[in-house]
Amino acid sequence: MEWLVIGLFSASLFLCVFLDASVLYALVFGLALFLAYGRLRGHALPALLRAALSGMASVYPILFVFMLIGVLTALWRAAGTIPVLVCHASRLIRPAAFPLMTFLLCGGVSFLTGTSVGTAATMGVVCAAMGSALGADPRLTGGAVLSGAFFGDRCSPVSTSALLVATLTRTDIFGNIRRMVRTAFVPFLLTCALYAAVGLGTRAGGTVPDLFAQFGASFRLHPAALLPAAVILLLSALRVPVRRAMALSILSALPLCLLLQGMPAREILRAAVFGFRPADPGAAMLSGGGILSMLRIAAIVCLSSSYAGIFRLTGLLDAMQGAVDRLAARATPYTATLAAAVPASVVSCNQTLAILLTHQLAQDLSEGPDLALDLEDSAVIVSPLVPWSIAGATPLAAIGAPASSIPFAFYLILLPLVRLLFSLAGRRGWGHP
């Protein structure tokens, strides 16, 4: 019965991906399916609903942060912060080092913004356009963009996935980031070496487009526009709570929108809610952000987290959790967590549900910071490697890269592989306090 239920839920997710429909439809179906399973197991509907609400309550604190992220990313666009970052970064690109620079630039933008999709839609689109002009392999460009986009998605203080993991494991996000830097060090260096070697081995020609001229019609590209990004970096370094840091960054962007970019207050408010939309079509790639843009991920998190309470009450995942526990006893907790993350990512088709399912299966293997790091080095990174998962498919679609780019996402492949090797070699403490 349990496998049939999981199979039906997985089929609904695959159907949504195949039809290019929102996974929310499958998640609503899944909630109804798991409630029906609970009733068949003899549990009363009120008890099942209370269990679902208890699962939602565990992630409730993060929902307000999601709204702050929506406002932040919109006003960073409107204030000129992201345009200035992208324009100056584009000047660093050289044909011989194009794959390496694409990875580093997308990694830098994703660390500042905390979003893989937003990075792909801005710096990723720019790099893809430059790669086309330089005659670079689109698969290599796509892989470098994907690697860079998820570098920050994993370890940015304003990343929704990092915040979700910190909330689930009840850990400090800044402490998690410090440990993530340790486990990412070797894979990051290896990734840089690979992209540098591949870049030197390819012949690229052409010229890099002048983005200052392209974006200059829509924004005043003044260095002062970098203030909101500087605020986030400084306050994060000082370990100021994420909500306060984001709020102060938003406040620093407001005078830039008003005085530097000349936006009316009404337009700023509209951008904060509905997202920023530049008037010039030439800057359309900079559109995005806003509170409404975060409602979808908030709904996904709420629905997905409701499953956790139902699973605990009904024991739906007990058999799978037992298998994960046995693997951890024979190997290491990280090995078992990674083994759980792979099927969770395959069947969930999105990163959020993959994180929640992996946490459900691996929550007894380790605690607190150790569990947070294991989740960051497994479910967060593995999800975009699944071709039909929206985690990787959406960024690749944003830059027009094929799914065959995934094998060139070296960082996403190397990080769990290196971590697994260290884990199996008896270095369980590597990256842990």
LOTIVO-545829 format. One record per residue: residue in one letter; x, y, z of N, C-alpha, C in turn. Coordinates in steps of 0.001 Angstrom, whole numbers, padded with zeros to 6 digits, always signed. Layout:
<rs>
aXYZXYZXYZ...
</rs>
This chain:
<rs>
m+000822-001205+000000+000000+000000+000000+000865+001268+000000e+001924+001265+000868+002777+002453+000971+003436+002781-000360w+003952+001741-001031+004636+001981-002305+003659+002462-003382l+002415+001982-003337+001400+002439-004291+001107+003922-004081v+000985+004334-002824+000721+005742-002520+001861+006624-003004i+003084+006221-002680+004245+007000-003126+004320+007020-004651g+003996+005879-005278+004034+005816-006735+003021+006747-007382l+001806+006790-006826+000780+007692-007366+001191+009153-007212f+001764+009484-006069+002213+010860-005852+003336+011215-006821s+004290+010309-006995+005394+010553-007932+004874+010723-009352a+003893+009896-009731+003321+009995-011072+002665+011353-011289s+002009+011880-010251+001369+013199-010392+002413+014296-010588l+003552+014172-009899+004630+015160-010071+005202+015091-011481f+005460+013871-011949+005991+013708-013309+005007+014240-014346l+003727+014029-014125+002720+014507-015061+002732+016031-015132c+002857+016679-013992+002913+018149-013983+004132+018650-014749v+005268+017990-014528+006482+018398-015248+006310+018160-016740f+005739+017009-017112+005549+016678-018525+004613+017664-019206l+003559+018075-018500+002579+019002-019067+002979+020461-018875d+004132+020685-018254+004599+022033-017956+003596+022784-017078a+002992+022061-016144+002036+022647-015204+002716+022855-013857s+002137+023696-013036+002703+023968-011723+002677+022707-010857v+003761+022472-010112+003805+021320-009212+002840+021490-008043l+002292+022677-007886+001313+022890-006820+000108+021972-006994y-000270+021702-008246-001384+020788-008485-001074+019393-007922a+000151+018941-008156+000553+017627-007650+000648+017641-006127l+001098+018754-005561+001219+018832-004108-000152+018820-003428v-001132+019496-004025-002497+019451-003489-003050+018027-003600f-002807+017385-004751-003217+015987-004922-002537+015106-003885g-001253+015360-003650-000517+014576-002667-001091+014718-001273l-001488+015932-000905-002082+016138+000414-003371+015326+000552a-004210+015381-000477-005449+014607-000449-005153+013103-000406l-004138+012679-001163-003767+011260-001218-003276+010769+000138f-002419+011554+000783-001864+011132+002065-002919+011175+003175l-003864+012110+003081-004975+012122+004037-005851+010884+003863a-006083+010511+002598-006881+009307+002324-006167+008059+002840y-004848+008015+002662-004066+006885+003185-004194+006806+004703g-004118+007964+005342-004252+007989+006790-005610+007488+007259r-006649+007857+006518-007987+007377+006873-008069+005855+006714l-007456+005316+005646-007466+003865+005448-006707+003137+006543r-005719+003826+007122-004949+003233+008220-005663+003389+009562g-006858+004000+009543-007657+004086+010753-007507+005359+011555h-006815+006359+011015-006644+007614+011734-007817+008551+011436a-008291+009251+012449-009411+010186+012284-008955+011406+011495l-009875+011946+010706-009531+013106+009874-009062+014298+010709p-009705+014625+011837-009196+015746+012640-007752+015539+013089a-007403+014307+013458-006032+014026+013880-005057+014208+012713l-005471+013790+011531-004620+013949+010349-004423+015428+010010l-005495+016205+010110-005392+017631+009823-004510+018336+010845r-004627+017936+012120-003753+018521+013138-002293+018171+012862a-002046+016942+012388-000686+016538+012052-000150+017364+010883a-001013+017603+009885-000601+018421+008740-000275+019841+009186l-001104+020400+010062-000861+021765+010549+000399+021830+011400s+000692+020779+012135+001926+020773+012935+003153+020790+012036g+003052+020101+010892+004163+020147+009939+004348+021539+009363m+003238+022198+009033+003316+023567+008526+003891+024520+009572a+003514+024306+010835+003968+025199+011902+005483+025193+012033s+006115+024073+011657+007572+023981+011796+008309+024924+010859v+007654+025333+009753+008321+026230+008797+007668+027606+008757y+006697+027838+009641+005996+029117+009632+006939+030318+009743p+007978+030297+010609+008835+031475+010748+009525+031904+009455i+009698+030958+008524+010448+031295+007316+009596+032044+006291l+008286+031982+006415+007410+032569+005404+007568+034090+005335f+007698+034743+006480+007908+036192+006485+009232+036542+005824v+010243+035706+006041+011539+035943+005417+011426+035848+003903f+010614+034916+003403+010387+034806+001966+009835+036118+001401m+008904+036734+002124+008342+037997+001653+009414+039090+001616l+010289+039101+002631+011390+040071+002642+012311+039858+001439i+012561+038591+001111+013413+038295-000046+012771+038818-001323g+011451+038666-001445+010761+039185-002630+010920+040684-002766v+010752+041421-001669+010925+042878-001699+012370+043236-001993l+013289+042526-001337+014717+042805-001507+015155+042654-002960t+014799+041542-003579+015246+041297-004949+014611+042266-005945a+013389+042725-005661+012744+043714-006535+013433+045072-006424l+013695+045508-005190+014287+046835-005000+015762+046863-005381w+016457+045738-005289+017827+045694-005799+017845+045912-007308r+016840+045436-007983+016730+045699-009417+016374+047162-009670a+015357+047639-008969+014875+049005-009189+015919+050045-008821a+016716+049795-007773+017733+050748-007329+018964+050749-008219g+019073+049753-009104+020237+049661-009983+021343+048787-009436t+021108+048150-008288+022149+047321-007671+022542+046153-008565i+021558+045375-008980+021857+044226-009840+022363+044673-011212p+021761+045691-011857+022320+046152-013136+023785+046573-013039v+024152+047300-011977+025542+047732-011831+026460+046526-011610l+026012+045578-010779+026801+044365-010555+027039+043613-011858v+025975+043436-012627+026073+042677-013873+026963+043405-014886c+026807+044720-014986+027602+045477-015960+029092+045420-015638h+029438+045672-014390+030858+045637-014017+031419+044224-014117a+030609+043221-013748+031070+041840-013841+031326+041442-015284s+030512+041942-016197+030670+041569-017605+032011+042022-018171r+032561+043070-017601+033851+043578-018090+035017+042687-017690l+034781+041767-016782+035843+040863-016339+035993+039649-017245i+035021+039426-018114+035027+038225-018942+036051+038327-020057r+036853+037279-020195+037830+037156-021276+037561+035854-022019p+037685+035848-023347+037335+034644-024115+038015+033375-023639a+039312+033419-023334+040035+032205-022956+039589+031671-021599a+039108+032556-020750+038679+032147-019407+037166+032194-019269f+036451+032114-020395+035003+032325-020348+034265+031342-019437p+034498+030008-019513+033751+029095-018612+034041+029379-017145l+035305+029631-016819+035665+029919-015436+035015+031209-014952m+035068+032258-015769+034492+033533-015372+032970+033436-015253t+032352+032638-016114+030900+032437-016014+030538+031812-014675f+031274+030795-014293+031039+030144-013004+031239+031114-011844l+032345+031859-011863+032654+032770-010756+031659+033930-010671l+031308+034491-011826+030386+035628-011826+028987+035209-011394c+028509+034078-011909+027196+033600-011482+027219+033196-010010g+028346+032643-009564+028473+032309-008154+028429+033544-007276g+029086+034629-007710+029073+035866-006942+027689+036490-006872v+026993+036538-008008+025648+037120-008039+024680+036271-007227s+024794+034948-007324+023876+034083-006572+024132+034174-005078f+025385+034392-004678+025666+034550-003250+025034+035830-002717l+025063+036890-003527+024476+038158-003098+022959+038118-003091t+022370+037466-004081+020909+037478-004217+020239+036248-003621g+020980+035144-003462+020414+033941-002857+019443+033179-003719t+019399+033461-005013+018430+032797-005884+019101+032255-007137s+018875+030989-007414+019443+030379-008612+018718+030860-009862v+017385+030934-009779+016607+031367-010943+016894+032834-011265g+016936+033679-010229+017244+035089-010446+018622+035295-011023t+019584+034494-010579+020943+034585-011117+020967+034184-012585a+020289+033082-012895+020247+032628-014290+019567+033653-015183a+018521+034309-014661+017757+035266-015468+018491+036593-015654t+019533+036840-014886+020292+038089-015021+021708+037793-015517m+022598+037443-014589+023981+037181-014983+024071+035991-015924g+023195+034995-015726+023223+033830-016601+022849+034162-018025v+021823+034995-018199+021421+035423-019547+022540+036209-020206v+023190+037076-019429+024311+037856-019962+025436+036931-020415c+025784+035964-019566+026866+035037-019914+026500+034184-021125a+025235+033768-021210+024802+032974-022357+024901+033786-023646a+024515+035062-023577+024615+035923-024756+026068+036123-025160m+026923+036314-024168+028353+036469-024457+028941+035182-025001g+028515+034048-024435+029007+032770-024926+028626+032540-026366s+027410+032941-026729+026982+032820-028118+027829+033689-029031a+028122+034927-028582+028934+035839-029381+030368+035341-029518l+030851+034643-028471+032233+034141-028495+032348+032766-029143g+031219+032154-029482+031236+030835-030100+031495+029705-029122a+031165+029913-027838+031383+028884-026825+030330+027792-026925d+030676+026598-026451+029746+025474-026430+028597+025813-025473p+027341+025822-025943+026221+026176-025063+026046+025212-023892r+026456+023959-024060+026360+023011-022953+027325+023387-021834l+028521+023798-022227+029510+024212-021242+029069+025491-020537t+028524+026422-021311+028011+027662-020713+026878+027363-019745g+025955+026502-020161+024836+026141-019300+025295+025474-018015g+026272+024585-018122+026795+023915-016931+027476+024876-015979a+028231+025831-016526+028918+026822-015688+027919+027738-015000v+026871+028139-015724+025824+028981-015121+025114+028212-014009l+024776+026958-014268+024074+026146-013274+024935+025959-012021s+026213+025690-012218+027122+025538-011083+027178+026812-010257g+027368+027940-010927+027460+029205-010215+026165+029591-009539a+025049+029345-010220+023748+029726-009662+023465+028989-008363f+023864+027728-008266+023599+026964-007055+024716+027061-006026f+025834+027679-006394+026856+027977-005394+026264+028891-004324g+025618+029965-004750+025004+030890-003805+023680+030398-003272d+022918+029667-004094+021645+029119-003635+021871+028235-002415r+023029+027604-002344+023353+026721-001222+023816+027489+000007c+024620+028530-000160+025303+029103+001008+025117+030604+001190s+024133+031199+000549+023882+032622+000737+023027+032853+001982p+023289+033906+002744+022440+034189+003916+021015+034576+003553v+020754+034895+002284+019393+035232+001859+018825+034169+000916s+019378+032964+000956+018880+031864+000131+017694+031196+000802t+016641+030950+000042+015460+030288+000601+015774+028855+001018s+016633+028162+000262+016960+026782+000634+017794+026743+001909a+018756+027664+002047+019575+027708+003261+018726+028071+004474l+017796+028977+004282+016901+029355+005377+015972+028205+005750l+015513+027458+004746+014644+026311+005011+015381+025244+005805v+016609+024947+005402+017408+023941+006114+017665+024384+007551a+018014+025666+007729+018258+026172+009083+016996+026079+009938t+015843+026339+009337+014582+026261+010078+014253+024820+010454l+014409+023892+009503+014097+022488+009764+014994+021895+010847t+016261+022289+010833+017224+021695+011769+017416+022535+013023r+016727+023691+013088+016822+024606+014243+018270+025006+014506t+018926+025446+013455+020329+025846+013556+020509+027286+013118d+021664+027838+013418+022006+029207+013037+022521+029218+011607i+021914+030032+010755+022284+030018+009341+023726+030441+009120f+024238+031367+009921+025620+031813+009738+026611+030721+010132g+026283+029968+011171+027111+028822+011509+027073+027767+010414n+025890+027559+009822+025773+026615+008712+026631+027047+007534i+026591+028345+007223+027371+028857+006090+028863+028644+006328r+029308+028883+007543+030727+028680+007851+031141+027230+007604r+030297+026297+008002+030608+024883+007764+030495+024527+006282m+029555+025148+005566+029415+024886+004133+030639+025351+003357v+031236+026450+003808+032450+026949+003144+033563+025911+003250r+033653+025256+004387+034704+024249+004573+034535+023080+003605t+033320+022551+003504+033127+021387+002636+033127+021763+001159a+032930+023047+000865+032921+023475-000533+034310+023834-001034f+035288+023958-000151+036597+024489-000536+037270+023643-001620v+037400+022347-001361+038061+021467-002345+037252+021357-003635p+035939+021082-003587+035165+021044-004836+035216+022361-005612f+035227+023488-004914+035301+024788-005583+036612+024928-006352l+037729+024563-005722+039030+024650-006407+039090+023700-007601l+038586+022489-007428+038582+021531-008535+037708+022023-009684t+036577+022616-009352+035678+023149-010379+036360+024266-011149c+037019+025181-010434+037736+026277-011091+038819+025733-012030a+039542+024707-011555+040600+024126-012382+040023+023487-013640l+038899+022791-013508+038276+022151-014662+037781+023175-015681y+037088+024211-015214+036587+025227-016141+037732+025995-016790a+038792+026234-016039+039958+026919-016610+040608+026053-017693a+040750+024747-017418+041365+023843-018384+040517+023719-019640v+039201+023596-019452+038300+023493-020605+038325+024777-021418g+038360+025925-020741+038401+027210-021437+039655+027376-022269l+040802+026955-021719+042057+027063-022452+042097+026110-023640g+041310+025033-023527+041304+024048-024606+040320+024340-025715t+039562+025435-025604+038600+025797-026638+039026+027079-027325r+038594+027239-028536+038900+028448-029291+037663+029339-029326a+037756+030455-028647+036639+031394-028608+037041+032697-029269g+036141+033249-030028+036398+034527-030678+035272+035483-030421g+035242+036604-031116+034164+037566-030940+034479+038566-029849t+033500+039390-029552+033683+040440-028562+032576+040370-027514v+032864+040917-026350+031895+040955-025260+030973+042159-025445p+029672+041989-025422+028749+043111-025610+028912+044173-024523d+028612+045419-024866+028706+046528-023933+027375+046676-023200l+027319+046165-021974+026073+046209-021211+025798+047589-020631f+026843+048388-020453+026621+049743-019947+025743+050526-020921a+025979+050346-022203+025156+051029-023201+023754+050435-023244q+023658+049113-023064+022360+048444-023139+021463+048806-021965f+022049+048842-020744+021260+049118-019551+021208+050595-019198g+022079+051395-019827+022155+052810-019494+020883+053578-019802a+020071+053066-020711+018820+053751-021047+017772+053600-019954s+017929+052579-019095+016930+052315-018062+017394+052680-016657f+018721+052747-016445+019234+052969-015098+020377+053987-015118r+020534+054668-013984+021758+055424-013729+022729+054457-013074l+023764+054078-013801+024685+053034-013354+025801+053634-012513h+025436+054128-011346+026374+054791-010445+026849+053794-009380p+028117+053867-008962+028616+052943-007930+027808+052982-006631a+027134+054105-006354+026322+054190-005130+025226+053135-005108a+024843+052632-006280+023789+051611-006351+024213+050306-005683l+025497+050136-005417+025982+048914-004777+025766+048911-003261l+025272+050027-002711+025103+050135-001261+024252+049017-000668p+023076+048670-001221+022280+047593-000611+023015+046256-000536a+023824+045949-001559+024606+044710-001529+025683+044784-000456a+026308+045949-000335+027342+046128+000689+026747+045983+002086v+025525+046476+002266+024857+046365+003567+024651+044896+003941i+024167+044102+002999+023954+042672+003266+025268+041986+003619l+026319+042255+002846+027611+041606+003097+028166+041989+004461l+028107+043283+004780+028652+043751+006053+027874+043178+007236l+026557+043255+007176+025739+042776+008292+025820+041255+008431s+025965+040553+007309+026130+039099+007381+027459+038755+008041a+028504+039520+007698+029811+039292+008321+029754+039547+009825l+028906+040483+010226+028738+040797+011652+027713+039893+012325r+027151+038964+011557+026186+037986+012044+024925+038646+012606v+024525+039720+011956+023253+040346+012295+022138+039419+011819p+021077+039226+012601+019977+038338+012179+019497+038651+010763v+019179+037584+010025+018875+037707+008601+017729+038685+008342r+016674+038608+009134+015539+039505+008913+015960+040965+009019r+016729+041270+010055+017158+042650+010253+018091+043095+009136a+019003+042212+008722+019934+042558+007652+019197+042847+006348m+018211+042015+006030+017446+042232+004805+016613+043505+004891a+016029+043759+006058+015215+044961+006226+016072+046215+006043l+017286+046208+006611+018167+047365+006474+018649+047528+005028s+018869+046417+004336+019251+046499+002923+018122+047086+002090i+016885+046688+002415+015718+047250+001720+015623+048745+001967l+015819+049157+003223+015762+050586+003560+016843+051371+002828s+018025+050780+002677+019104+051478+001970+018822+051599+000476a+017977+050696-000055+017639+050746-001487+016585+051805-001792l+015770+052145-000806+014671+053092-001052+015149+054465-001530p+016120+055122-000846+016577+056423-001360+017243+056329-002727l+017846+055177-003025+018455+055001-004346+017376+054951-005428c+016285+054248-005124+015166+054209-006071+014594+055606-006301l+014433+056353-005215+013823+057677-005302+014739+058706-005942l+015974+058788-005447+016875+059879-005830+017796+059530-006996l+018335+058325-006973+019276+057956-008040+018545+057566-009317q+017526+056725-009191+016810+056244-010374+015565+057070-010691g+015160+057961-009790+014022+058851-010055+012685+058153-010133m+012507+057084-009362+011232+056363-009364+010243+057032-008418p+008988+057198-008818+007961+057686-007887+007712+056659-006785a+007303+057135-005626+007051+056235-004490+006025+055169-004843r+005017+055544-005639+003987+054574-006022+004581+053431-006834e+005527+053737-007729+006151+052701-008544+007047+051799-007704i+007687+052377-006694+008526+051565-005806+007662+050551-005062l+006519+051027-004557+005606+050129-003852+005079+049037-004781r+004758+049434-006008+004278+048456-006993+005349+047399-007268a+006592+047832-007417+007689+046897-007675+007880+045951-006499a+007772+046473-005271+007957+045643-004087+006914+044538-004016v+005717+044832-004468+004636+043841-004398+004591+042951-005633f+004593+043574-006807+004371+042828-008055+005665+042487-008799g+006790+043047-008375+008044+042807-009067+008431+043981-009942f+009720+044119-010198+010219+045238-011000+010152+044895-012481r+009695+045854-013288+009628+045687-014739+010198+046943-015391p+011402+046886-015981+011967+048074-016637+011169+048460-017872a+011118+049748-018150+010352+050238-019298+011019+049866-020615d+012341+049824-020643+013087+049544-021867+013144+048030-022108p+012668+047536-023250+012736+046094-023539+014161+045549-023527g+015143+046414-023776+016532+045963-023785+017022+045523-022424a+016317+045925-021363+016697+045538-019999+015700+044557-019405a+014915+043902-020255+013852+043010-019768+014391+041862-018923m+015644+041472-019157+016221+040367-018392+016336+040701-016904l+016256+041978-016570+016380+042406-015174+015036+042432-014452s+013977+042011-015111+012665+041968-014471+012637+040885-013393g+011802+041107-012380+011619+040057-011384+011498+040592-009976g+011470+039651-009019+011338+040007-007622+009897+040299-007249g+009705+040840-006055+008377+041189-005584+007778+040135-004667i+006894+040578-003796+006258+039661-002845+005496+038550-003568l+004793+038902-004642+003995+037894-005347+004867+036781-005929s+006119+037102-006270+006998+036081-006833+007344+035008-005809m+007191+035331-004520+007530+034379-003471+006324+033569-003003l+005133+033923-003449+003950+033201-002990+003980+031740-003437r+004492+031503-004631+004525+030136-005147+005430+029250-004285i+006644+029736-003983+007548+028914-003173+007024+028792-001747a+006349+029846-001252+005756+029761+000082+004673+028694+000110a+003860+028621-000951+002816+027600-001030+003425+026202-001118i+004503+026066-001897+005181+024773-002014+005719+024329-000660v+006344+025258+000059+006894+024929+001372+005783+024533+002342c+004681+025284+002353+003576+024975+003268+002973+023604+002981l+002666+023337+001709+002062+022056+001358+003023+020902+001625s+004285+021083+001228+005264+020013+001403+005504+019722+002876s+005573+020795+003699+005834+020588+005121+004653+019929+005823s+003447+020089+005267+002289+019422+005878+002416+017908+005795y+003156+017427+004777+003341+015986+004635+004089+015397+005827a+005053+016167+006366+005913+015638+007428+005077+015178+008619g+004105+015999+009030+003259+015616+010152+002429+014381+009855i+001911+014306+008627+001108+013135+008231+001980+011883+008191f+003207+012009+007657+004107+010858+007594+004435+010337+008993r+004663+011277+009926+004977+010846+011295+003799+010111+011927l+002596+010596+011690+001419+009984+012292+001099+008625+011680t+001196+008528+010356+000781+007298+009655+001910+006301+009467g+003185+006744+009600+004303+005833+009387+004506+005467+007936l+004065+006319+007021+004138+006016+005589+005574+005769+005127l+006529+006529+005692+007919+006410+005240+008767+005543+006166d+008152+004835+007093+008928+004071+008076+009835+003033+007422a+009334+002332+006404+010139+001296+005754+011362+001908+005081m+011157+003026+004380+012284+003696+003722+013255+004279+004744q+012698+004828+005824+013550+005397+006857+014393+004305+007515g+013820+003127+007682+014576+002010+008237+015740+001615+007348a+015521+001616+006039+016598+001283+005106+017712+002325+005177v+017339+003595+005298+018333+004662+005421+019125+004503+006713d+018464+004176+007796+019146+003972+009078+020143+002819+008997r+019759+001730+008317+020663+000576+008199+021888+000930+007371l+021692+001726+006316+022832+002138+005505+023775+003026+006311a+023230+003905+007121+024056+004776+007957+024899+003962+008933a+024311+002870+009458+025044+002023+010400+026194+001297+009715r+025992+000915+008455+027046+000204+007717+028080+001149+007135a+027670+002362+006774+028591+003305+006139+028750+004533+007033t+028213+005667+006612+028270+006897+007404+026920+007609+007289p+026627+008513+008235+025377+009265+008136+025262+010059+006843y+026374+010652+006388+026281+011426+005143+025991+010508+003959t+026613+009344+003922+026353+008396+002836+024859+008066+002758a+024264+007807+003917+022838+007478+003949+021977+008681+003575t+022383+009870+004025+021620+011076+003673+021658+011322+002176l+022830+011153+001569+022957+011318+000118+022142+010261-000615a+022177+009031-000106+021388+007960-000723+019895+008255-000643a+019460+008920+000425+018049+009302+000547+017722+010484-000347a+018693+011392-000524+018451+012600-001305+018267+012310-002787v+018941+011279-003296+018855+010988-004731+017435+010588-005135p+016831+009557-004533+015445+009243-004915+014462+010349-004539a+014724+011049-003431+013843+012158-003056+013851+013237-004129s+015019+013508-004697+015122+014514-005752+014508+014021-007053v+014667+012737-007325+014128+012157-008559+012606+012207-008572v+011985+011867-007440+010524+011785-007425+009854+013118-007099s+010569+014037-006444+009923+015278-006009+009852+016329-007102c+010820+016313-008017+010847+017240-009161+011046+018701-008747n+011298+018960-007486+011639+020322-007075+012502+020267-005821q+013277+021309-005626+014270+021316-004555+013641+021343-003165t+012588+022133-002998+011976+022285-001680+011468+020956-001130l+010703+020238-001936+010172+018950-001486+011291+017938-001295a+012327+018002-002131+013468+017095-001971+014139+017318-000620i+014288+018586-000213+014888+018896+001089+014019+018348+002215l+012720+018573+002119+011804+018136+003175+011730+016610+003278l+011700+015925+002127+011659+014465+002148+012965+013882+002692t+014091+014448+002269+015384+013963+002759+015509+014196+004260h+015047+015352+004706+015077+015626+006143+014211+014612+006895q+013057+014285+006343+012170+013311+006986+012845+011949+007106l+013578+011544+006058+014204+010223+006048+015488+010165+006860a+016193+011301+006970+017528+011296+007585+017592+012020+008924q+016457+012438+009453+016482+013281+010644+017023+012580+011887d+017020+011239+011902+017533+010503+013064+019012+010147+012934l+019624+010477+011796+021012+010076+011570+022010+011003+012258s+021672+012270+012352+022542+013245+012987+021670+014368+013524e+022292+015305+014207+021521+016360+014839+022070+017738+014485g+021185+018736+014580+021577+020137+014500+022497+020476+013346p+023667+021064+013628+024587+021502+012575+025028+020381+011643d+025235+019161+012205+025646+018038+011362+024561+017691+010344l+023323+017652+010791+022207+017338+009897+022037+018440+008854a+022167+019697+009269+022037+020816+008334+023078+020722+007224l+024318+020433+007602+025378+020331+006594+025140+019154+005661d+024701+018032+006216+024430+016856+005373+023316+017145+004369l+022294+017884+004780+021225+018252+003856+021728+019214+002786e+022537+020181+003174+023064+021150+002210+023962+020484+001179d+024679+019453+001599+025611+018772+000691+024967+017594-000036s+023655+017457+000105+022968+016362-000595+021751+016890-001345a+020625+017034-000675+019376+017394-001357+019457+018735-002070v+020082+019720-001448+020157+021057-002054+020923+021024-003366i+021975+020219-003425+022859+020182-004586+022422+019148-005614v+021831+018048-005170+021461+016960-006083+020246+017331-006927s+019306+018083-006362+018053+018395-007066+018254+018964-008469p+019136+019960-008654+019297+020500-010007+019977+019558-010993l+020494+018434-010509+021122+017463-011414+020104+016516-012042v+018867+016554-011543+017798+015714-012107+017199+016455-013305p+017307+015891-014523+016893+016633-015728+015456+017133-015714w+014548+016370-015095+013136+016771-015117+012745+017599-013888s+013694+017869-012999+013387+018693-011839+013405+020167-012230i+012431+020929-011722+012387+022353-012038+013560+023095-011407a+014240+022465-010434+015381+023118-009792+016460+023468-010807g+016774+022519-011699+017780+022783-012714+017188+023171-014057a+016008+022640-014367+015403+022906-015675+015036+024379-015844t+014570+025019-014779+014158+026418-014882+015333+027349-015166p+016450+027267-014420+017604+028108-014773+018128+027858-016187l+018159+026585-016600+018646+026289-017949+017701+026856-019003a+016395+026776-018746+015430+027340-019686+015569+028857-019762a+015906+029494-018639+016046+030951-018613+017160+031435-019522i+018201+030619-019690+019327+031033-020540+019307+030323-021892g+018296+029484-022131+018195+028796-023403+019222+027697-023599a+019668+027069-022498+020664+026001-022585+019975+024644-022575p+020548+023633-023218+019917+022305-023263+020111+021534-021965a+019286+020500-021769+019413+019655-020583+020747+018914-020563s+021366+018759-021745+022677+018109-021808+023773+018951-021165s+023416+020134-020649+024382+020965-019916+024682+020395-018542i+023790+019562-018014+023920+019087-016634+025252+018384-016366p+025759+017500-017264+027070+016885-016984+028213+017891-016906f+028000+019116-017380+029038+020141-017318+028886+021034-016086a+027914+020720-015235+027760+021447-013966+028710+020824-012947f+030003+021059-013143+031040+020354-012395+030909+020532-010878y+030578+021722-010445+030511+021989-009003+029428+021142-008339l+028274+021012-008992+027169+020236-008428+027496+018753-008350i+028352+018284-009232+028747+016876-009237+029879+016629-008243l+030838+017548-008223+032029+017343-007399+031756+017500-005907l+030866+018426-005533+030671+018677-004104+030167+017430-003357p+029063+016814-003779+028652+015596-003061+029632+014446-003232l+030302+014368-004394+031260+013281-004617+032453+013408-003674v+033020+014606-003590+034170+014834-002703+033768+014625-001250r+032597+015156-000896+032126+014982+000489+031935+013500+000807l+031419+012728-000143+031222+011295+000061+032552+010585+000253l+033538+010935-000559+034854+010305-000452+035492+010596+000896f+035408+011843+001334+035950+012186+002649+035204+011450+003755s+033895+011344+003582+033087+010664+004591+033457+009188+004687l+033563+008531+003550+033896+007109+003543+035329+006846+003978a+036188+007848+003827+037579+007703+004243+037747+007900+005749g+036632+008098+006433+036718+008222+007877+036875+009627+008374r+036611+010618+007481+036754+012018+007869+035398+012600+008196r+034647+011942+009083+033283+012386+009386+033254+013820+009930g+034309+014211+010586+034314+015533+011175+034641+016651+010221w+034988+016325+008964+035373+017357+007993+034198+018271+007732g+034355+019526+007969+033298+020500+007752+032400+020679+008954h+032588+019847+009998+031749+019978+011174+032521+020690+012269p+031807+021290+013234+032480+021996+014300+033233+021024+015213
</rs>
